[in-house]
Amino acid sequence: MTAIAAAGTVLSATPSAAVDHPTAAAATRAPGHDATRAAMDAAVAAGVPGVVAEVRDTHGVWKGTSGVADLTTGQPRGTGDSFRTGSVTKSLVATVMLQLQAEGRVDLDATVDRYLPGLVRGNGHDGTKITVRQLMNHTSGVFNFTEDATFAQRVLGIDFLKTRYDDWTPQQVIALALRNPPQFEPGTSWRYSNTNYLLIGLILEKVTGRPYAEEIERRVIKPLGMRATYFPGTDPRVPAPTRHYSTFTEDPGTTYDVTELNPSWAWAAGEMITDAADLNRFYTALFTGRLLRPAQLRQMTATVSTEGNLPSQRYGLGLIEYETSCGVRVWGHSGGIHGSSTQAFGTRDGRHMITLNFNGDWVGGGKTVVSAEFCPPRAAAPSSPTATD
């Protein structure tokens, strides 16, 4: 997504025997993760097909799985499974934008119109009044395209089964968003908007002259050795064996295999595919100063309130600050896209990280697993899906 030492060298793996049971957490036996293992099993018992997690801490690397990768074959989830990350993509996009700021190539307090003249217009939207920073921390007020009625029907409802291979350009998706009024005046409130990061992706391309994915690969993915991480573009496939599953409100009793989809509509807001090890490698490198200078990392972690939107969370620049159930504050991002729900969080010093993925999107509780890791031995049963998961 800078010559950077690979974060994978920070902690060494501690492999040992795993529990060979598709509905019980199978993991290397490192100390202190029993609550995490139990929370993963509870998620599967609540209906998640399968869970994969990796933890990095001062003891080494712990990998765990529960449930299945494939409901048809019954193949268990594997510790190296790839998955769609959804909005976790935003952390890598924001990191590169902050690198460009440090190089003097982009001004985060300049208006969107400076970089994308005339694009953000219509129904009250005005790119001359919105800053790049407001896009990055979701205080822009720009309408969220996933809430547009036409988009929601075509892509998020059961019509997805007919449109899943359709191509989208970011400009097409932004145009759908701008048919709606702004959520609020720029800088006056907070609300999550995926449209913000489509605009950031276009700004990144305007500034660098390269595709946004190519720039992230050059600056982040290749230097860190994130071999499982890539941006699929219009390719609908996810590497085997994991399948992604979803339900639709129009047919809530049926579980659908939604693994294959053209993620071009998500683009810089959420198209990335990766695995748990790569995300832990990325966030460890980020928090230990290998990707950003101190001034830029301070800006990234300067958060604004999300009160009324994301419980127990604050938002920085492509980064979430989450207060766990026991009051421990961790940093990272969550992401959801058809059939896949991801949580990647860790301590601000980068010494303790967890990344986990559910391959089903109708059961919440991802944050419960995060809290279990940082607040053992307490772990509650998974909740119903919410915007926080």
Buried (B, 14 or more C-beta within 10 A) or exposed (E): BBEBEEBBEBBEBBEEEBEEEBEBBBBBBBEBBBBBBBBBBBBBBBBBBBBBBBBBBEBBBBBBBBBBBBBEEEBBBBBBBBBBBBBBBBBBBBBBBBBBBBEEEBBBEEBBBBBBEEBBEBEEBBBEBBBBBBBBBBBBBBBBBBBBEEBBEBBBBBBBEEBBEBEBEBEBBBBBBBBBEBBBBBBEBBBBBBBBBBBBBBBBBBBBEEBBBEBBBBBBBBBBBBBBBBBBBEBBEBEEBBBBBBBBEEEEEEBBEBBBBBBBBBBBBBBBBBBBBBBBBBBBBBBBEBBBEEEBBEBBBBBBEBEEBBEBBBBBBBBBBBBBBEEBBBBBBBBBBBBBBBBBBBBEEBBBBBBBBBBBBBBBBBBBBBBBBBBBEEBEEBBEBEEBB
